[in-house]
Amino acid sequence: MSTDKQNKSWIVCLATFPPRQCGIATFSADLTNAINQIFELSVKSKIVAMNLTEVSHFPYSDKVIFQISQPREEDYVNAANKLNQLKEVKIVSIQHEFGIFGGEYGSHLLLFMKKLQKPIVTTFHAVLPAPDEKMRNIVQTIMKYSKGIIVMTHSSKEILKNDYGLDPDQIQVIPHGIHHVPYRTSQHAKSALNVSGKLILSTFGFLSPGKGVEYVIEALPKVVEKFPNVRFLIAGVTHPVVLEQEGENYRNFLTKKVHQLGLNKYVSFYNTYFDVNKLLQFLEATDVYISTSLNPNQAVSGTLSYALGSGRSIISTAFAQAKQDITKEVGILIDFKNPQAFTDAIIKLISDNELCLQMGKNAYFRTRHMTWENIAHSYMKYFSQFAPELTMGQKKLPPIKLEHLVN
């Protein structure tokens, strides 16, 4: 029998998982890695991986113990039955977004939850206001089978309370995690991206029509007229589902707009899925990060969280998380679909280097509680309420780091 089974309690996470390219997959990898690193003496995180179709299996690591094909109802039941037979499994953490589970509004998930005989904690990555009756019933049923609910913003908690009738005492707010990086200004990383001496605006994440990047592009002519050393870097592949359904229509639309506005010199596309180290380097080279979502109900943005955690000043549309986190001390909130607002905000920040740097420092120091190590502690503390066999007493402490201190 393996050492894991003899000595360690298992936390099993039902989620998408790398190498699948998906925001929740990245989140699940970061969270479970942090739990394993800190609590490795007593706890092990394992994964039940969600696959899009029966043929879309991935070369997973041995952290993945079972796989579920999104449309196959029997997979949900079989996975629950297998987990029920494993005594080392103490709790199941469901990373929930409606689109990663089969059935209407992801209703196949309920087949898994009804069969499972382990405590469940569900993390909602998307919380939509004003649901129809079907969506409300599904969310209420998820709550029924969950010992606890985690959301990432206080606004999400309010929506679950007011629009879904959930008990707020059963809802815990734990923010999206960020990677620990030392605070540095952008100059250190610019040479690696061959943009030394430039003022860097950036955005990253999956490209899709809801991204809203075109409104930043439309804002740039007036910006580069005053600041010809500005460069706008757009990093990220097209969302896999969008790519399958629409191809590169949105990327082609953006590149055409760049050409029509004479901005080829000023805008660069990085059509690649960055690993964490490359992503953090990209953010470090950034002077102003721009979050462009067109969805006012977007509950959380991992990309925005990473930018804040890297100490960048922010310009963002006023979606749900941004309204909570982007105060006047760390950035500027603007209306949706408003190129002139982007123009004004960009010029305000890049024309005042002191303001831009101070906003970045404020963002950095206000997000230290969001490092993955701290988020792992918060999850474990919450899990232990429902699975007393989980112990937080045995921890592997990291070495002390002082590089985050700024004179």
HURAPE-V906072 format. One record per pair of residues at least 12 apart in sequence whose ideal C-beta (glycine too) atoms are under 6 Angstrom apart, sorted by the first residue. I is the first residue (numbers start at 0). J is the second residue. If there is no record, write none. Layout:
i = [I;I]
j = [J;J]
//
This chain:
i = [3;4;7;7;8;8;8;8;9;9;9;9;10;10;11;11;11;12;12;12;12;13;13;14;14;15;15;16;16;18;19;20;20;22;23;23;23;27;29;29;31;33;33;33;34;37;37;39;40;41;41;45;46;46;47;47;48;48;49;49;50;50;51;53;65;65;69;70;72;72;75;75;75;76;76;79;79;79;83;88;89;89;89;90;90;90;91;91;92;93;94;95;95;96;96;104;104;106;109;112;118;118;118;119;119;120;120;121;121;121;122;123;125;126;126;126;127;128;128;128;135;138;142;146;147;148;148;149;149;150;151;151;151;152;152;153;154;154;155;156;156;171;173;174;175;175;175;176;176;177;177;177;177;177;177;179;180;180;181;181;182;182;182;182;183;185;185;185;188;188;188;189;192;194;197;197;198;198;198;198;199;199;199;199;200;200;200;201;201;201;202;202;202;203;203;203;204;204;205;205;206;206;206;206;207;207;208;209;209;210;211;211;212;212;213;214;214;215;215;215;216;216;217;218;218;218;219;220;221;222;222;223;226;230;231;232;233;234;234;236;236;237;282;282;285;287;287;288;288;288;289;290;290;292;292;293;294;295;297;297;298;299;300;307;307;308;310;310;310;311;312;312;312;312;312;313;313;313;314;314;315;316;317;328;329;329;329;330;331;379]
j = [43;87;42;43;42;89;388;389;43;45;87;88;44;90;45;88;91;27;31;46;92;47;93;27;94;49;99;46;48;57;57;239;272;301;94;96;124;94;176;371;44;371;372;375;375;375;394;395;393;390;393;64;62;63;65;78;63;66;67;99;66;68;69;68;78;81;101;101;107;110;107;110;111;110;114;111;114;115;116;117;386;388;389;118;382;386;117;119;120;121;122;121;123;124;125;134;137;137;140;144;146;385;386;144;145;146;147;141;145;148;149;150;298;155;158;298;296;158;162;296;163;163;165;385;169;169;170;171;173;172;174;175;299;320;323;172;319;323;298;170;172;381;377;369;299;301;304;371;374;304;305;308;366;369;370;370;279;309;402;403;310;363;403;405;283;284;285;286;280;283;284;284;284;230;228;230;228;229;286;349;230;284;285;286;231;287;289;232;285;288;233;289;291;234;235;302;235;302;235;238;235;237;249;250;238;241;249;293;294;291;291;293;253;291;256;336;338;289;291;341;256;257;338;338;341;342;262;260;342;342;345;265;349;265;266;267;268;269;281;270;272;250;306;309;311;312;348;306;311;313;314;303;315;316;318;335;318;318;318;319;319;320;320;362;366;366;359;362;363;359;330;348;355;358;359;325;329;330;331;344;332;335;332;361;358;361;362;358;344;391]
//
